[in-house]
């Protein structure tokens, strides 16, 4: 029979062949590397039987899906090891996550990380046994009976909640059987490098009213070298932790009086305002106007926008004069009201309307993390109202702006196109047109991208920008969302060239995303060692003796008067102590001044990361600093 490969080539295989046989027919090397397959776009086991005309793609550990299958199998190996060592434990779920996996388990006797060594030893035995992994399916009644026989009450509950008619599959390796959709590796022996990394509590199904389970986290990689590199990165990430550095550098505070609501301290506000000033500068240049909309708006607005139905569980609500209201989680409905205040002609479009809006979203307490996941943040929103003919050029303009910003900070990035989700609103025609417009803009910009199926906003598809920091981690920040729905729901209009009323198209976009989160990313990206233009304090003047104190203070005052950020350390401490403290504060420049510098009107310059770079005339140093600040250099 004939099947078709990813590149369109035909492949002749015997009737009833499975994916592994097809891989072997292509090459023995591919068969050895194969971990799973895609048949007609669906991820399956290598044992999956092929049919005439199937489209086949072999998946290896070089593919993200392949690594996910690998890690998912490792989760099953963990579960088997736990059942061997702790036979009375009950298994819940064991999904794949970024860089690894976890398994939620109900233990009669609690375990700790000190028990990981014996669990890992048992996992290695299972891997060394190279147990074949076999898939089979059962009816609902048979599945419930099997899981009941094993006393796996969490699995029974999962089976009972599956939709009618859904295939119920299991995977067996040796004496261990687990409920699972799959796919999995052909055998346990294909796992080469894994490690259990941490332990935490997790409510069953995320419900605080249900039992607290033990969540065991692990990671797995195709090669030991890759896993070693990952742990090296984690160690570096610990040193760069923005919560730790933010506290040490006195940038922000997290307090129990407002969980999820960060307090910005004076130096943190300097940094935040630098970013905001830069944002305003580049948006004025690009023809944006800035607005501000209220933080609280009534329920009818959120019903019109669709947020009340699609986002209410994440919104803070209140009553004012007996009327239901919500604290805004997004700026867009307010932006729509501003657009509608004035009649518009096609000649007015595009209208690029920016807003540095403070938004509030209810996040569960267990999900809060520093500035990365908060309940209140400043979103650098903009909404562009345009004609259909302007869509491609406007998307390209936003993409270029995002590229400019990320390049300035030294970030690499990759792009994802996210398509229609299940809970979306709007017609198929609108969604197809919107998705095609985003594709066209990306193609014309020659920006490589991957498609993220079903991850769009409920009102439209989007382009997401995932930036890569200095130690290789990725963060989703910028986004461009194309929206045909909100202008319809708000009955927004403009008068076209034909004198008739038309519906504008809307772009929602952010560059930083959340300014607070972007600050957290920057702290970790630079390890707190901000370039001169971003540093809350650019220069620390350090007098060697009291005789030089007046000169030091005048020097700091002179730089501050020029819009630079400097201070003089006039403490009665030894110069070595002052230098060390300034280094710990990660100040880019330290100016050591003594009798000689006072007499010659010079400064002895110490540059962060380089140490003493020599003496300079006072005016020459200030000129150099002004140039670095203006040019936004990164060192």
C-alpha positions as CSV (number, residue, x, y, z in Angstrom):
1,X,0.0,0.0,0.0
2,X,1.0,3.6,-0.5
3,X,1.5,6.2,2.2
4,X,2.8,9.8,1.9
5,X,5.7,11.4,3.7
6,X,6.0,14.9,5.0
7,X,7.8,16.1,1.9
8,X,5.1,14.6,-0.3
9,X,7.0,11.6,-1.5
10,X,5.2,8.3,-1.8
11,X,6.4,5.2,0.1
12,X,5.3,1.7,-0.7
13,X,4.9,-0.5,2.5
14,X,3.3,-3.9,3.1
15,X,-0.4,-4.0,4.1
16,X,-0.8,-3.7,7.8
17,X,2.6,-2.1,8.4
18,X,3.1,0.0,11.5
19,X,4.9,3.4,11.7
20,X,8.1,1.8,12.9
21,X,8.1,-0.5,9.8
22,X,7.6,2.5,7.6
23,X,10.5,4.3,9.4
24,X,12.7,1.2,8.7
25,X,11.7,1.3,5.1
26,X,13.0,4.9,4.9
27,X,16.3,4.2,6.7
28,X,17.5,2.1,9.6
29,X,19.0,5.2,11.2
30,X,15.6,6.9,11.2
31,X,14.0,3.8,12.7
32,X,16.6,3.8,15.6
33,X,16.0,7.5,16.2
34,X,12.2,7.3,16.0
35,X,10.2,7.7,19.2
36,X,6.7,8.4,17.8
37,X,4.9,9.4,14.6
38,X,2.4,11.7,13.2
39,X,-0.3,10.1,11.1
40,X,-2.6,12.6,9.3
41,X,-1.4,15.2,11.7
42,X,-2.2,13.2,14.9
43,X,0.6,12.1,17.2
44,X,0.6,8.3,17.6
45,X,2.8,5.4,18.9
46,X,5.3,3.8,16.5
47,X,3.1,0.6,16.8
48,X,0.2,2.4,15.1
49,X,-1.1,0.5,12.1
50,X,-1.0,2.5,8.8
51,X,-3.8,2.6,6.2
52,X,-3.7,3.3,2.4
53,X,-3.1,7.0,1.7
54,X,-2.0,8.0,5.2
55,X,0.3,10.9,5.6
56,X,3.2,10.0,7.8
57,X,5.8,12.0,9.7
58,X,8.4,10.2,11.9
59,X,9.0,12.0,15.2
60,X,12.5,11.9,16.8
61,X,14.0,13.5,19.9
62,X,15.0,16.5,17.8
63,X,11.3,17.4,17.7
64,X,9.4,19.0,20.6
65,X,6.7,16.4,20.3
66,X,9.4,13.6,20.5
67,X,10.9,15.1,23.6
68,X,7.4,15.3,25.1
69,X,6.7,11.6,24.4
70,X,10.1,10.8,25.9
71,X,9.3,12.7,29.1
72,X,5.8,11.3,29.3
73,X,7.2,7.8,29.3
74,X,9.6,8.9,32.0
75,X,6.6,10.0,34.1
76,X,5.2,6.4,33.7
77,X,8.5,5.0,34.8
78,X,8.4,7.2,37.9
79,X,4.9,6.0,38.6
80,X,5.9,2.3,38.2
81,X,8.9,2.9,40.6
82,X,6.6,4.5,43.2
83,X,4.1,1.7,43.0
84,X,7.0,-0.8,43.5
85,X,8.4,1.0,46.5
86,X,5.2,2.3,48.0
87,X,2.5,-0.2,46.9
88,X,-0.3,1.5,48.9
89,X,0.2,4.9,47.1
90,X,-2.5,6.1,44.7
91,X,-1.7,7.6,41.3
92,X,-3.4,10.7,40.0
93,X,-2.0,12.4,36.9
94,X,1.4,12.6,35.3
95,X,1.6,15.1,32.5
96,X,4.5,16.7,30.6
97,X,5.5,20.2,31.4
98,X,8.2,22.6,30.1
99,X,11.6,20.8,30.5
100,X,10.2,17.8,32.3
101,X,7.2,16.1,33.9
102,X,5.5,15.6,37.2
103,X,3.3,13.0,38.8
104,X,0.6,13.7,41.5
105,X,0.5,10.9,44.0
106,X,-1.5,10.2,47.2
107,X,0.9,8.6,49.7
108,X,-0.1,7.0,53.0
109,X,3.3,7.7,54.4
110,X,4.7,11.1,53.2
111,X,7.9,11.1,51.2
112,X,10.6,13.8,50.9
113,X,13.4,14.6,48.5
114,X,15.7,12.4,50.7
115,X,13.7,9.5,49.3
116,X,14.5,10.4,45.6
117,X,17.7,8.4,45.6
118,X,15.9,5.1,46.1
119,X,13.1,6.1,43.7
120,X,15.7,7.0,41.0
121,X,17.5,3.7,41.6
122,X,14.2,1.8,41.0
123,X,13.6,3.9,37.9
124,X,17.0,2.9,36.5
125,X,16.2,-0.8,37.1
126,X,13.0,-0.4,35.0
127,X,14.9,1.4,32.3
128,X,17.6,-1.2,32.2
129,X,15.0,-3.9,31.9
130,X,14.0,-2.3,28.6
131,X,10.3,-3.3,29.1
132,X,8.2,-3.2,26.0
133,X,5.4,-0.6,26.3
134,X,2.1,-1.8,24.9
135,X,-1.1,0.1,24.3
136,X,-4.6,-1.4,24.7
137,X,-8.1,0.0,24.9
138,X,-11.1,-1.0,27.1
139,X,-14.8,-0.1,27.3
140,X,-15.8,2.3,30.1
141,X,-17.1,-0.5,32.3
142,X,-13.9,-2.6,31.7
143,X,-11.7,0.4,32.4
144,X,-13.5,1.2,35.7
145,X,-13.3,-2.4,36.7
146,X,-9.5,-2.6,36.0
147,X,-8.7,0.6,37.9
148,X,-11.0,-0.5,40.8
149,X,-9.1,-3.8,40.9
150,X,-5.9,-1.9,41.3
151,X,-7.6,0.4,44.0
152,X,-6.7,3.5,41.8
153,X,-9.7,5.7,42.8
154,X,-8.3,8.8,41.1
155,X,-8.1,6.9,37.8
156,X,-11.7,5.6,38.3
157,X,-12.8,9.2,38.7
158,X,-11.0,10.2,35.5
159,X,-12.6,7.4,33.5
160,X,-16.0,8.3,34.8
161,X,-15.6,11.9,33.7
162,X,-14.5,11.0,30.1
163,X,-17.1,12.0,27.4
164,X,-19.3,9.3,26.1
165,X,-17.8,7.5,23.1
166,X,-14.2,8.6,23.9
167,X,-11.6,5.9,23.4
168,X,-10.2,4.8,26.7
169,X,-6.6,3.7,26.4
170,X,-4.0,2.1,28.7
171,X,-0.3,1.5,28.6
172,X,1.4,-1.6,30.0
173,X,5.1,-1.9,30.8
174,X,6.0,-5.1,32.7
175,X,3.6,-5.6,35.6
176,X,2.6,-1.9,35.6
177,X,-0.5,-0.5,33.8
178,X,-1.6,3.1,33.7
179,X,-4.5,5.0,32.2
180,X,-3.2,7.3,29.5
181,X,-4.0,8.8,26.1
182,X,-0.3,8.4,25.0
183,X,1.7,8.1,22.9
184,X,4.7,6.6,24.5
185,X,8.2,5.3,23.6
186,X,8.3,1.7,22.3
187,X,10.2,0.6,25.4
188,X,11.5,1.9,28.7
189,X,15.2,1.3,27.6
190,X,15.1,4.3,25.3
191,X,15.4,6.7,28.3
192,X,19.0,7.9,28.7
193,X,19.0,10.8,31.1
194,X,16.6,11.8,33.8
195,X,16.5,13.3,37.3
196,X,13.9,13.9,40.0
197,X,14.2,17.6,41.0
198,X,11.6,18.7,43.5
199,X,8.5,18.0,45.5
200,X,5.4,20.1,46.2
201,X,1.8,19.9,47.3
202,X,-1.0,20.0,44.8
203,X,-4.8,19.8,45.2
204,X,-6.5,17.1,43.3
205,X,-7.8,18.7,40.1
206,X,-6.6,22.1,41.4
207,X,-9.6,22.3,43.7
208,X,-8.7,23.7,47.1
209,X,-11.7,21.8,48.6
210,X,-10.2,18.4,47.5
211,X,-7.3,16.4,48.9
212,X,-3.8,17.7,48.8
213,X,-1.6,15.3,46.8
214,X,2.2,15.1,46.6
215,X,3.6,16.4,43.3
216,X,7.0,14.9,42.3
217,X,8.8,16.9,39.5
218,X,11.4,15.4,37.2
219,X,13.2,16.2,34.1
220,X,14.6,14.1,31.2
221,X,16.8,14.8,28.2
222,X,17.9,12.8,25.2
223,X,21.6,13.0,26.4
224,X,23.3,13.4,29.7
225,X,25.3,16.3,28.3
226,X,22.0,18.2,27.6
227,X,20.7,17.5,31.1
228,X,24.0,18.7,32.6
229,X,23.7,21.9,30.6
230,X,20.1,22.3,31.8
231,X,21.1,22.1,35.5
232,X,24.0,24.5,34.9
233,X,21.5,26.9,33.5
234,X,19.2,26.4,36.5
235,X,22.1,27.3,38.8
236,X,22.8,30.4,36.8
237,X,19.0,31.2,37.0
238,X,19.1,31.0,40.8
239,X,21.9,33.6,40.9
240,X,19.7,35.8,38.6
241,X,16.4,35.3,40.5
242,X,14.7,38.7,40.1
243,X,13.0,38.4,43.5
244,X,16.3,38.0,45.2
245,X,18.1,40.7,43.2
246,X,15.1,43.0,43.4
247,X,15.2,42.9,47.2
248,X,19.0,43.3,47.3
249,X,19.0,46.2,44.8
250,X,15.9,47.8,46.6
251,X,13.9,47.8,43.4
252,X,10.6,46.4,44.6
253,X,9.0,44.6,47.6
254,X,6.5,41.8,47.9
255,X,4.4,42.1,51.1
256,X,1.8,39.9,52.8
257,X,-0.5,42.9,53.0
258,X,-1.0,42.7,49.3
259,X,-0.2,39.3,47.8
260,X,0.3,39.6,44.1
261,X,0.4,43.4,44.3
262,X,4.1,44.5,44.1
263,X,5.4,47.6,45.8
264,X,7.8,49.6,43.7
265,X,10.6,51.3,45.7
266,X,12.4,54.6,44.6
267,X,15.1,52.8,42.5
268,X,12.5,50.5,41.0
269,X,10.3,53.5,40.0
270,X,13.3,55.0,38.3
271,X,13.7,51.9,36.2
272,X,10.0,51.6,35.5
273,X,9.8,55.2,34.4
274,X,12.8,54.9,32.1
275,X,11.0,52.1,30.3
276,X,7.7,54.1,30.2
277,X,9.6,57.2,28.8
278,X,11.2,55.1,26.2
279,X,7.8,53.5,25.3
280,X,6.3,57.0,24.9
281,X,9.2,58.2,22.8
282,X,9.0,55.4,20.2
283,X,5.2,55.5,20.1
284,X,5.0,59.2,19.5
285,X,7.5,58.7,16.6
286,X,5.2,55.9,15.2
287,X,2.1,58.1,15.2
288,X,0.4,56.8,18.3
289,X,-1.8,58.9,20.5
290,X,-2.1,58.1,24.2
291,X,-5.3,57.7,26.3
292,X,-6.3,56.6,29.8
293,X,-9.5,54.8,30.5
294,X,-11.1,54.1,33.9
295,X,-10.1,51.1,36.1
296,X,-13.7,50.3,37.0
297,X,-16.5,49.9,34.4
298,X,-20.0,48.5,34.6
299,X,-21.1,44.9,33.9
300,X,-22.9,45.8,30.6
301,X,-19.6,46.9,29.0
302,X,-18.0,43.5,29.9
303,X,-21.0,41.7,28.6
304,X,-20.8,43.5,25.3
305,X,-17.1,42.8,25.0
306,X,-17.6,39.1,25.9
307,X,-15.3,39.2,28.9
308,X,-18.1,38.6,31.3
309,X,-18.8,35.2,29.7
310,X,-15.3,34.2,28.8
311,X,-13.1,35.7,31.6
312,X,-15.3,36.4,34.6
313,X,-13.5,34.0,36.9
314,X,-10.3,36.1,36.5
315,X,-12.0,39.4,37.1
316,X,-12.5,41.3,40.4
317,X,-16.1,42.5,40.7
318,X,-17.8,45.0,42.9
319,X,-21.1,46.9,43.1
320,X,-21.4,50.7,42.8
321,X,-24.8,52.3,43.4
322,X,-26.3,48.8,43.2
323,X,-24.9,48.2,39.8
324,X,-22.5,45.3,39.0
325,X,-19.1,46.5,38.0
326,X,-15.7,45.0,37.3
327,X,-12.1,46.2,37.7
328,X,-10.7,46.0,34.2
329,X,-8.5,43.0,33.4
330,X,-8.0,44.4,29.9
331,X,-7.9,47.9,28.3
332,X,-9.6,47.1,25.0
333,X,-13.3,47.8,25.9
334,X,-12.4,51.2,27.2
335,X,-10.5,51.9,24.1
336,X,-13.6,51.0,22.0
337,X,-15.6,53.6,23.9
338,X,-13.0,56.3,23.2
339,X,-13.1,55.4,19.5
340,X,-16.9,55.7,19.4
341,X,-16.9,59.2,21.0
342,X,-16.2,60.8,17.7
343,X,-17.4,60.0,14.1
344,X,-14.6,58.8,11.9
345,X,-13.9,58.9,8.2
346,X,-11.7,56.5,6.3
347,X,-9.3,59.5,6.0
348,X,-8.8,59.3,9.9
349,X,-7.6,55.7,9.7
350,X,-5.5,54.1,10.9
351,X,-5.9,55.4,14.4
352,X,-3.2,54.1,16.7
353,X,-4.3,54.5,20.3
354,X,-1.9,53.6,23.1
355,X,-2.6,53.1,26.8
356,X,-0.4,52.3,29.7
357,X,-3.3,50.8,31.6
358,X,-3.3,49.4,35.1
359,X,-5.2,46.1,34.9
360,X,-6.2,43.6,37.6
361,X,-6.5,39.8,37.1
362,X,-7.3,37.3,39.8
363,X,-4.5,34.7,39.9
364,X,-4.6,31.8,42.3
365,X,-2.2,32.3,45.2
366,X,-0.1,29.3,44.3
367,X,0.5,30.7,40.8
368,X,1.9,34.0,42.0
369,X,5.6,34.6,41.4
370,X,7.5,37.8,42.0
371,X,6.9,40.2,39.1
372,X,6.4,37.3,36.6
373,X,2.8,36.4,37.8
374,X,1.0,39.2,39.6
375,X,-2.6,40.4,40.2
376,X,-2.0,44.0,39.2
377,X,0.2,45.2,36.4
378,X,0.7,47.9,33.8
379,X,-0.1,46.7,30.3
380,X,1.6,48.7,27.5
381,X,-1.5,48.3,25.3
382,X,-2.3,49.9,22.0
383,X,-5.4,49.4,19.8
384,X,-5.2,50.2,16.1
385,X,-8.4,50.9,14.2
386,X,-8.1,50.5,10.5
387,X,-9.6,49.6,7.1
388,X,-9.3,46.1,5.7
389,X,-6.8,47.4,3.2
390,X,-4.5,48.6,6.0
391,X,-4.3,45.3,7.9
392,X,-1.0,44.0,6.4
393,X,0.9,47.2,6.6
394,X,-0.2,47.9,10.2
395,X,0.8,44.4,11.4
396,X,4.1,44.8,9.7
397,X,4.6,48.1,11.4
398,X,3.9,46.6,14.9
399,X,6.2,43.7,14.2
400,X,9.0,46.0,13.2
401,X,8.5,48.1,16.4
402,X,8.6,44.9,18.5
403,X,11.8,43.8,16.7
404,X,13.4,47.2,17.4
405,X,12.7,47.0,21.1
406,X,13.8,43.5,21.6
407,X,17.0,44.1,19.6
408,X,17.8,47.1,21.8
409,X,17.8,44.9,24.9
410,X,19.8,42.2,23.3
411,X,17.0,39.6,23.0
412,X,16.7,37.0,20.3
413,X,13.2,35.9,19.7
414,X,11.0,33.5,17.8
415,X,7.4,33.9,16.5
416,X,4.3,31.8,16.9
417,X,1.0,32.2,15.0
418,X,-1.9,31.1,17.3
419,X,-5.1,30.1,15.7
420,X,-8.8,29.8,16.6
421,X,-9.5,28.2,20.1
422,X,-12.6,26.1,20.9
423,X,-14.3,28.8,23.0
424,X,-14.1,31.5,20.3
425,X,-16.7,33.9,19.0
426,X,-17.3,35.1,15.4
427,X,-17.9,33.5,12.0
428,X,-15.6,31.1,10.2
429,X,-15.2,33.6,7.4
430,X,-13.9,36.3,9.8
431,X,-11.5,33.9,11.5
432,X,-10.2,32.7,8.1
433,X,-9.7,36.3,6.9
434,X,-7.9,37.4,10.1
435,X,-5.6,34.3,10.2
436,X,-4.7,34.8,6.5
437,X,-3.9,38.5,7.1
438,X,-1.5,37.6,9.9
439,X,0.2,34.9,7.8
440,X,0.6,37.4,4.9
441,X,2.3,40.0,7.1
442,X,4.7,37.4,8.5
443,X,5.5,36.1,5.1
444,X,6.1,39.5,3.7
445,X,8.4,40.3,6.6
446,X,10.1,37.0,6.0
447,X,9.7,36.2,9.7
448,X,10.0,32.5,10.4
449,X,7.1,31.2,12.6
450,X,5.5,28.1,13.9
451,X,1.7,27.6,14.1
452,X,0.3,27.1,17.6
453,X,-3.1,25.5,16.9
454,X,-6.0,26.6,19.0
455,X,-4.2,29.1,21.2
456,X,-5.6,32.3,19.9
457,X,-7.7,34.8,21.9
458,X,-11.4,34.1,22.0
459,X,-12.0,37.0,19.6
460,X,-9.2,36.5,17.1
461,X,-5.9,34.9,16.1
462,X,-2.6,36.3,17.2
463,X,1.1,36.5,16.7
464,X,3.2,35.9,19.8
465,X,6.8,36.9,20.2
466,X,8.8,34.7,22.5
467,X,12.1,36.3,23.5
468,X,15.2,34.5,24.6
469,X,17.2,35.8,27.5
470,X,21.0,35.7,28.1
471,X,20.9,32.2,29.5
472,X,18.6,30.7,26.9
473,X,15.2,30.8,28.6
474,X,12.2,32.0,26.6
475,X,9.5,34.4,27.7
476,X,6.3,35.3,25.8
477,X,6.0,39.1,25.8
478,X,4.9,40.9,22.7
479,X,1.7,40.0,20.9
480,X,-0.4,41.2,17.9
481,X,-4.0,40.1,18.0
482,X,-6.3,40.8,15.0
483,X,-9.9,41.3,16.0
484,X,-13.0,41.4,13.7
485,X,-15.3,40.8,16.7
486,X,-15.1,43.7,19.1
487,X,-15.8,46.4,16.5
488,X,-19.0,44.4,15.6
489,X,-20.0,43.9,19.2
490,X,-19.6,47.6,19.9
491,X,-21.1,48.6,16.6
492,X,-18.0,50.7,15.8
493,X,-18.1,52.5,12.4
494,X,-16.3,54.8,10.0
495,X,-17.5,56.5,6.8
496,X,-15.8,55.0,3.7
497,X,-14.7,56.6,0.5
498,X,-18.1,55.6,-0.9
499,X,-20.0,57.6,1.7
500,X,-21.3,54.5,3.4
501,X,-20.8,53.2,6.9
502,X,-18.2,50.5,7.4
503,X,-16.9,48.4,10.3
504,X,-13.2,49.1,11.2
505,X,-10.8,46.2,11.9
506,X,-9.0,46.3,15.2
507,X,-5.5,45.2,16.3
508,X,-4.7,44.6,20.0
509,X,-1.0,44.7,20.6
510,X,1.6,44.9,23.4
511,X,5.4,45.2,23.2
512,X,6.6,44.8,26.8
513,X,3.4,42.9,27.7
514,X,3.3,43.6,31.4
515,X,5.9,46.3,32.3
516,X,6.3,44.7,35.7
517,X,7.0,41.3,34.2
518,X,9.3,42.8,31.6
519,X,11.3,44.4,34.5
520,X,11.5,40.9,36.1
521,X,12.8,39.5,32.8
522,X,15.3,42.4,32.5
523,X,16.6,41.9,36.0
524,X,17.3,38.2,35.2
525,X,18.6,38.8,31.7
526,X,21.2,41.3,32.9
527,X,21.7,39.6,36.3
528,X,20.9,43.0,37.8
529,X,23.8,44.6,35.9
530,X,21.8,47.1,33.9
531,X,23.4,49.0,31.1
532,X,24.0,52.7,31.9
533,X,20.8,54.0,30.3
534,X,18.7,51.6,32.4
535,X,20.6,51.6,35.7
536,X,18.6,53.3,38.5
537,X,21.9,54.7,39.7
538,X,24.5,55.2,36.9
539,X,27.4,56.6,38.9
540,X,28.6,56.4,42.5
541,X,31.3,59.0,43.5
542,X,33.6,57.7,46.3
543,X,35.7,60.2,48.2
544,X,38.9,58.7,49.6
545,X,39.1,61.2,52.5
546,X,36.8,63.9,54.0
547,X,38.9,66.5,52.2
548,X,37.5,65.2,48.9
549,X,33.8,65.0,50.1
550,X,32.8,68.4,48.8
551,X,34.3,67.7,45.4
552,X,32.5,64.4,45.3
553,X,29.1,65.9,46.2
554,X,29.5,68.8,43.6
555,X,30.4,66.2,40.9
556,X,27.3,64.1,41.7
557,X,25.1,67.3,41.8
558,X,26.5,68.4,38.4
559,X,25.6,65.1,36.8
560,X,22.1,65.0,38.4
561,X,21.5,68.5,37.1
562,X,22.2,67.2,33.6
563,X,19.6,64.5,33.9
564,X,22.0,61.7,34.8
565,X,21.7,59.6,38.0
566,X,24.5,59.9,40.5
567,X,25.2,59.9,44.2
568,X,28.2,60.5,46.5
569,X,29.0,58.0,49.2
570,X,30.1,60.3,52.0
571,X,30.1,57.6,54.7
572,X,33.2,57.5,57.0
573,X,34.3,54.2,55.6
574,X,37.5,52.9,54.0
575,X,37.6,53.3,50.2
576,X,37.8,49.5,49.8
577,X,34.5,49.1,51.6
578,X,32.8,51.8,49.5
579,X,34.0,50.2,46.3
580,X,32.8,46.8,47.4
581,X,29.4,48.1,48.4
582,X,29.0,49.9,45.0
583,X,29.9,46.7,43.3
584,X,27.3,44.8,45.2
585,X,24.8,47.5,44.2
586,X,25.8,46.8,40.6
587,X,26.4,50.5,39.8
588,X,27.9,50.8,36.3
589,X,30.6,53.4,37.2
590,X,32.4,54.2,40.4
591,X,34.5,57.4,40.5
592,X,37.2,57.4,43.2
593,X,38.3,60.9,44.1
594,X,41.1,62.0,46.4
595,X,43.4,64.9,46.9
596,X,45.1,64.4,43.5
597,X,41.7,64.3,41.6
598,X,40.5,67.4,43.5
599,X,43.7,69.3,42.6
600,X,43.6,68.2,38.9
601,X,39.8,68.2,38.4
602,X,39.9,64.6,37.4
603,X,38.2,61.3,38.4
604,X,39.7,57.8,38.8
605,X,37.2,55.6,36.9
606,X,36.2,52.0,37.9
607,X,33.9,50.3,35.4
608,X,31.6,47.5,36.5
609,X,33.1,44.1,35.4
610,X,36.5,45.7,34.4
611,X,37.8,47.4,37.5
612,X,40.1,50.4,37.3
613,X,40.2,51.9,33.8
614,X,42.3,54.9,34.7
615,X,42.0,58.6,35.4
616,X,40.0,61.0,33.2
617,X,39.3,64.7,33.2
618,X,35.9,65.3,34.8
619,X,34.4,66.8,31.6
620,X,35.6,63.8,29.5
621,X,34.0,61.3,31.8
622,X,30.6,63.2,31.9
623,X,30.7,63.5,28.1
624,X,31.3,59.7,27.8
625,X,28.5,59.0,30.2
626,X,26.1,61.3,28.4
627,X,26.9,59.5,25.1
628,X,26.4,56.0,26.6
629,X,23.1,57.1,28.1
630,X,21.8,58.7,24.9
631,X,22.9,55.9,22.6
632,X,21.4,53.3,25.0
633,X,24.6,51.2,24.8
634,X,24.7,47.7,26.4
635,X,27.8,46.4,28.1
